[in-house]
Amino acid sequence: MSKTLIIFTGGTIAMSADPRSGASVPGVSGADILSGIHHLESMGEFETMEFSELPSPQITPKHMLSLARLLRKEMKRDEIESVVITHGTDTLEETAYFLDLSVVTDKPIVLVGSMRNASELGYDGPSNLASAIVTARSPESVGRGVLIVLNNQVNSAREATKTNTLSLDTFKSLEFGPLGVVDNNEVLYFREANPRSQIPVDAIEERVYLLKAYAGIGREELDFFVSIGAKGIVIEALGRGNLTPVSARGVADAIEKGVHIVIVSRCPTGRVLWTYGYEGAGRQLKEAGAYFGPSINGQKMRIKLMLALAMTDNRETIRHMIEQDDF
Amino acid sequence: MITVKQVWEDLPTKDTPQNICVLDIETAGLSARYYPVLLLGIAYVEENHWIIETHLCENRSEEPLLLLQWARMLHRFHLFFTFYGKGFDIPFLEERARRNQVPISLPRERHFDLYERGPLKQVEKLQGFERQDTLSGKEWTELYKKFEKEKQPSQKKALLLHNQEDLVGTIHLLLSREELRGSLNWRFLGERYLFETIPSPGNLRLLAVDMENRLWCRDLPLLSFGKYHFLNIGERFDELSAQQKKSLLLLEGRNPKYANIYSLENDKDLAPFSVDNHWRQC
C-alpha cells in the first residue's frame, strides 16, 4: 500500500514555550504534532522519520545535502508515494529550493512549517501538516516539483519566499501567485508550476556568498569575500541589476581572479537585465563576465550557484545553467 | 550548447505513444572513464510527427549541461528505446553522471534495447533505409575536434545528421517490430512490461493504465502512484476476449476523474469483468 513519508527536521512546528523563560524552544516530537490531526487515520498510511531537531537558522547547506541524499534513497522505495518534510520557516525556502533543484522525482515532496509554536493560541502546526499531507497525497501534485504548504496555500519551491516575520500567511509567490489552495481536505490547483531547471548533483560548493547592494556600496565586502577564497558571489544588486561604479570595479576584479558572480535584484519581484549602460550599471557588469539571474531572490540563487559550482567551473556552462535554464 | 529540434516528415508514427522516446548518444571516445558525452539525441512523437531533438555540446566542458538534459528526459519520457543501449549508451551516460556527481539513473524497466543482430547500418539496409551520413564513429569524433575549434555550420550539420540518422534507423526498427505497432500492443505490453516486471502478490495481477498519455505501462517503482491508475485483473487477463482487451485501450483520453478503476482488489469488483460496466457507472 502506498505510504507518505513524514520527515521531521525541527523548527517552530516542533517547539513549545519554555515554562521558566517563556522563550520558544524545541520539545514537541513528531508524534505530538501528528496527534493534533484528528482525522489522521483516514488520510492514509504513514511512515515517520526524525531527521533532526534543528531550528531552521541552524540548518546549513550540508544538512540540505544530507536531506537530498535521504530523499533519493527513500524515493527508490516503491511503497513511498510522497514525502512531507517539517521545517522551520526561516530557511525553509532554501531547503525547499535545494531539494527542488537536486532531487529528480515525480513523487510529490512537500515542505511545511508553522509560525506559532505548540504553546501559543492558534498553533498552526497540525493544520498546516494536515494540509501538507493532503497536498502530498493528491495525484494532482505529481510532477509539480517541491511544494511549500502553509496557511492552506500551496506554493512552488522555486517561487515562494517568506514575506512576513509573524503572520501565518508568510509564504508567498509574489510574482506568480500560489499554485493552489487546500480546501476541505482537497487540494485545488489554479495553475501549473513554471518550468523548472534542475541541477541534480550530489555535492555542494560551500564557498558561495551573498551580498546585498545599498546606496553608496563600496567594494570592501566583495574584496573580503575574494580574500577568503570565494568561488562564487551572488549580489542582490539595485533595481534592474545595477551597482555603484566602485563596486562594479570590484566585480570585474573578482571575475578576473576566477570568482563567479551572479547578479539578481534586491527588488522582491522582477528579473534583472543589462539594460542600463552608465558606469557601474548592468551592461558593464555583463561585459565584465557577471551572470544575470532570473526572477529569483539572492538566497535561492546562492543555493543554485552552490550546486552549479559543484558540477563545473566552466564559465559558459555556469552561464547556461543560470541564464538560460530558468525564467 | 546547441539544441536543434527537427520534424521528420516522412516517418510514419503508427500510433506510437507520446511518452516514449528513442535515444542515441555520441561521445568523444569509447571509454566513459576518459571521454565525455558530447551529443544527446532523442526522437519522440508529437502531433503525429516524429520530432528529433538534438543537444550538442559546443565544447567538451559543456558536458554537465548535457547530463542535466538527460536528467530532464527521465522526467519527460516513460520508456527509452535504444539500439545497443544496454551495451553502450545507458551505461555510458550513467558512468558520466556518476563521475559528475549527478546521482541519476534509468531504471532497467524503463529501457528497451532493440539490438538483435548486427550493427545498425546493416539492420537499416534490411529495413530499406538509405543513409545520407557517411561518417563512422571514429570519424565523428575527429570531426567533432575540428568543430570545437572552427565551429563551421557544415561540420555541425554533419555531426547532427549522423545522430539523426542513427535515430531514424532505430525508429524504423522500432516500427518494424510487429508487436510494437499501433496502440494495440498487447503482446509487447503484456509479456515484456506488464507481467514480467510487475510482481504478482498472491493471485493479483496489476495492469497499469496511464490515462493522460494513452495507454502505456509504467515501470515498477511507480506502481499505484499518482496519476497512474491500476487495474487488478487477477488471473483473468488471458480469459479476456479480444473485445474486452480492446475496450481497455479505449480508456485512454477519458477524464481520469471518472475512471473508477483504482486498484480493485476484491474479486467481486471484477466479476463479471467489464470495462464497459465501469463506463456505464460513470
Interface residues (C-beta under 8 A of the other chain):
Chain A: S2 R72 K76 D78 E81 V104 D106 K107 P108 P139 E140 S141 V142 G143 S197 Q198 I199 P200 V201 D202 A203 A310 M311 T312 N314 E316 T317 H320 M321 D325
Chain B: M1 E58 N59 S61 E62 P64 L65 L68 A71 R72 L74 H75 N100 Q101 V102 P103 I104 L220 P221 L222 L223 S224 F225 G226 K227 P256
